[in-house]
Amino acid sequence: MTDPIADYLTRLRNAIKAGHRVVEVPASNLKKEITRILFEKGYILSYKFVEDGPQGTIKIALKYDPVNKVNAIKCLKRVSTPGLRKYVGYRDMPRVLNGLGIAILSTSKGVMTNKEAVGQQLGGEVLCYVY
């Protein structure tokens, strides 16, 4: 697999379109941090790390509106790819959906959202947009 982050986002998108409540993805430290951010920002209901095998898995419970059955995540978009990396400074930070969505960045201080990176005056690689 050449792009594990794109695979992670695609698994989430496919589970949302199929209407699944829980999705399992292979674990890595970067995927764990992205999952933690999605949970903190309220895009997923819960998550659990399962240590089975050499790398383990992440079980993610997706968040749905109980009335309309609409998922909290409208769009997951991969920005930086292995063939074309996208780096930004804190002054050029992207605004996702005019500030309503988040951009997840990999910085020198770890994985964080675009708003946290601007607050700490950090730039980095833009991994994905979520709204």
Secondary structure as the mmCIF struct_conf table of DSSP 4:
data_model
#
loop_
_struct_conf.conf_type_id
_struct_conf.id
_struct_conf.beg_label_comp_id
_struct_conf.beg_label_asym_id
_struct_conf.beg_label_seq_id
_struct_conf.end_label_comp_id
_struct_conf.end_label_asym_id
_struct_conf.end_label_seq_id
HELX_RH_AL_P HELX_RH_AL_P1 PRO A 4 ALA A 18
TURN_TY1_P TURN_TY1_P1 GLY A 19 GLY A 19
BEND BEND1 ARG A 21 ARG A 21
STRN STRN1 VAL A 22 PRO A 26
HELX_RH_AL_P HELX_RH_AL_P2 ASN A 29 GLU A 40
TURN_TY1_P TURN_TY1_P2 LYS A 41 GLY A 42
BEND BEND2 TYR A 43 TYR A 43
STRN STRN2 ILE A 44 VAL A 50
TURN_TY1_P TURN_TY1_P3 GLY A 53 GLN A 55
STRN STRN3 THR A 57 LEU A 62
HELX_LH_PP_P HELX_LH_PP_P1 LYS A 63 LYS A 63
STRN STRN4 TYR A 64 TYR A 64
TURN_TY1_P TURN_TY1_P4 PRO A 66 ASN A 68
STRN STRN5 ASN A 71 ASN A 71
BEND BEND3 ALA A 72 ALA A 72
STRN STRN6 LEU A 76 ARG A 78
BEND BEND4 SER A 80 SER A 80
BEND BEND5 PRO A 82 LEU A 84
STRN STRN7 TYR A 87 VAL A 88
HELX_RH_3T_P HELX_RH_3T_P1 TYR A 90 ASP A 92
HELX_RH_3T_P HELX_RH_3T_P2 VAL A 96 GLY A 99
TURN_TY1_P TURN_TY1_P5 LEU A 100 LEU A 100
BEND BEND6 GLY A 101 GLY A 101
STRN STRN8 ILE A 102 THR A 107
TURN_TY1_P TURN_TY1_P6 SER A 108 LYS A 109
STRN STRN9 GLY A 110 THR A 113
HELX_RH_AL_P HELX_RH_AL_P3 ASN A 114 GLY A 119
TURN_TY1_P TURN_TY1_P7 GLN A 120 GLN A 121
STRN STRN10 GLY A 124 VAL A 130
#
